[in-house]
């Protein structure tokens, strides 16, 4: 699928200070031990999470997979592909998590492979995947707001609401701590909440008051409102099929959306500093 970018993400959680010690039953290959005198890590959940996009599909074994069955459990919906190196690296961690938490957790793999379900199933059997896999459809991808990079994981609480999204390869300790917190288990971490302004669902980008890389500090409140309105109304032409605001949030490395957004700020700033037509006469 050409809309998916096969790019490896760095351990973004580590750059944010999310350092965890390994939990019981979790592979320690990517575990980073926290110094005894270090502050506990922080995990974040959406303050007013949206309901999980509902779907009804069949997994690779023909079993019906319904989001309605996840109520009371923590669910991890993971968009992945067999050809994606970080996706393959993440699989053993997901297998271990599913085994450790049993019926309190439901991992669901959404395969975006172009190959046949039989080919994906052969890979799943070979790697020992112990959770259901559903083949992605355009409708499922659209319902989750688009998935431009792999792996992408949506974290769902027991009330069937999406509380976090992780793009790229993260230490398994991040997932383990989030699962424990959502299940009401003790965790050695601070828990914060945030407003979703596009970090989880890009449709909420219209609520953002700041955009990555776009300096609007010299604009008045009214001018900033106009700038944000334009960035949410105008499309990025990098090929992402998103608005400028959505592209800035979704891909902070996109030079196209950055240049267009900065041009909007410059135009509005220039317009505000220009004297009225009546004064030019």
N, C-alpha and C positions, 0 to 999 in steps of 0.2 A: 504494500500500500504506500503510494508515493507521498502521502501526507505525513507519514511518520519519519522522524529523523533518528537514525541509528547513531547516537552520540553518547559517549560515556560521561557521566557526571562524576565529579569528585565527591568525596564524602562531605557534602554540604553541612550536614549536622555538626561535624567537628569544627567547622569554621564559625558556627554559631555558639560554640561552647557546650554542645550537647555531648558530654563524655560520661559514659555509663560503664559500670562493671557488669560482667556477664551474669545472667540469671541461671537458675538451675535448669539443666536440660537443654540449654542453648549453646550452640557451637561458639567457641571463643576465638575463632580465627580472626574476627574483626573487633574483638573486645579491646577496649582501652581502659585501663584501670585508672581510677580517680585518686589523686593524692589525698591522704587522710585529712589534711587541713584545708582542702579545697571546698568551695561552696557547692551545694548539691546542684545538679543540672536542672534545667527548666524544660517542661513540656507544655505545649500550647494546644488549646482546643477552641473551636469556634464558639462564641458567646451565644448566638442564636442560630444553631445549626439547622440547615434545610433538610427535609425528609430525603431519604435515599431514593434516587430515581428508580422506580419500580420496573422490573422486567420479569418475564416468564420465558424460560428457554430450556433446552435439553443439553445436558452435558455430553461428553464424549462417549459415555456408556448408555446414553438414552434416558437417563433419569431426569425428571423435571426439576429445574432449579428456579425457585421463586424467592424474591426478596422478602415476602411475607413470612417465610420460615425462619428468618434471622432474628425475629423479635426475641428479646431476652438474652441474646448472644452479642459478643463483639464480632464484627465482620470486617475482613480485609479484602477489598475488591482490587485485584492487581491486574493491570493491563500489561501484557508482556508478549514476547515472541521467542521462538526457539533459536532464531539467528542472532538474538541480542545478547552480547557477552555479559553485561551487568545483570540482565534478567536471569541468565543461567547461574551466575554466581549467587544470586539471591535465593534460588530455589531450595537449597539445603536448609537455610534458615526458616523458610516458610513451612517446610516439612516438619522441622523440629518444633516450631510453635504450634502447629496443628496437633501434633502428637502430645505435646506437653499440656495444652489446655483442653483437649478433648471436645466435649459437646458444649463448652462455654465459649468456644471460638469457631468461626467458620471462615476459612480462607477460600476465596473463589478466584480462579485464574481466568482472565478474559484474553484469549489468544487472538492476536491480530495477524497471525501468519497467513500468507497467501496460499500456502499448501493445503492439502486436504485434511479433514478431521482425522483420517486414518494415520496420516503422517505425524500429526501432533500427538495422537494417542500413543503411537509407537515410541515417541520421545518421552512421553510422560511415564510410560511403563518402564523404559530403560533407566530413567532417573529416579524412579521410586516415588513419584508425586502421589501424596495421600489425600489430596483435596480435589474437588470437582473443577473441571475446566470447560468453559463455554467458548465457542467460536464467536468472535466479535461480529456484530452487524453494524451497519451504518446507523441504525436507530439507537443501539446501545451506546455507541461512541458519542452520538449527538446528545443523548440524554445526560451523559456525564460531562458535557461541555467541551468535547474534543480532547484528544490525547496526542499532543505533538511530540512527545518524547517517551522513551521506555527505559526502565519500568516506571509506571505511575500507579501509586496505591492510594485508594480512598479508604479512610478509617471510619467505621460506622459504629455508633454506640448501641447499647441494648434497646434503646427506644427507636431504632431504625433511622437515626439522623447522622448526617455526614459531619464529623467533627474535625477532620484534618485531611490533608492531601500531601503525599510525599512524592516528589519527582526525582528519579535517579536512585543511586545505590546508597543506602543508609546503613549504619551499624545496626545489627539485629537488636541490640540493647534498647534502641529508641522504640522499636515496635513492642518489645516485651514490657517496657515501662508503661507505655500508653495502654496496652491491653490490661495490665494489672490495675491501673488507675480507673479505667472504665468499668472494670468488674468490681470496684470497691475494695480492692486489695491494697495493703500498705505499699507505698513506694518511697524510695529515697530520692525525691525530686520535688521541685517547686512546680505547681500547676497554675498556669496563666490562661486567660481567655482573650480572644481578639475578635474584632469585627471582620467578617469576610468581605473584603473589598476586591475580590478577584483572585485571592490566593488559593481558594478551593474551587469555586465555580466562577468562571470568567464572566458569566452573566452579571455578577455583582461588581464588575469593574466600574460601573457607573457610580458606585458609592465611594470610590476612592477620592481622596483629597490630595494625594501626592502620587507621582508616577516615577519609577526608577529612571534616574539619569536626567530628568526634566526639571530644570531650575525655574520655579515660578515665584521665587521670593520677592522679585521686584515688581510683581503685578499687584494691583489692588484686589480686594476681595471680589469686586464685581468683574474685573478683568480675568481673574483666575477662574471664576465660574464660567465665563465665556470660553476660555481656553479649554477647560475640562469638557465642556459641552461639545466643542468641536472635535476633540480627541475621541469622544465616545460616539460621535456621529460619522466621522470620516474613517474610511477603510485604509488599512496598511496595504501597500502594493508589493510587499515582499513575497506574496504568494500564500500567506497564512490564512487568508480569508477572514481575518479578525479586524476589529476596529483598532485604531492606533493605541487606545488605552489598553485594550485587551492584549495586544501584541507586546506592549512594554512590560506588562505584568507577567505574561506567559513566557517571554524570551527576552531577558534583559540584555542579551548580547546582540540583538537585532539592530544593526546600524541604520536600516531603512526607517523603521518606526521612530528611532531616536532622532534622526535627522528631520523627519516630517513634524514630529512633536515640537522640536526646538524651533522649527520654522514658524509654527503657529504662535508660539510664545513671542517670537521676534516680531511678527506681523502685528499682534495685538499691542505689544509694547510700543512699536513705532506709531501705530494709529493713535494711541493714547497721548503720545508726546507731540503729535502734529497739531498745529493751531487750527481752529475751526475755519471753514471756508470763508466766512465773513471777515475774519481778521487778516486774510491773505490779500484782500483787495486794497 
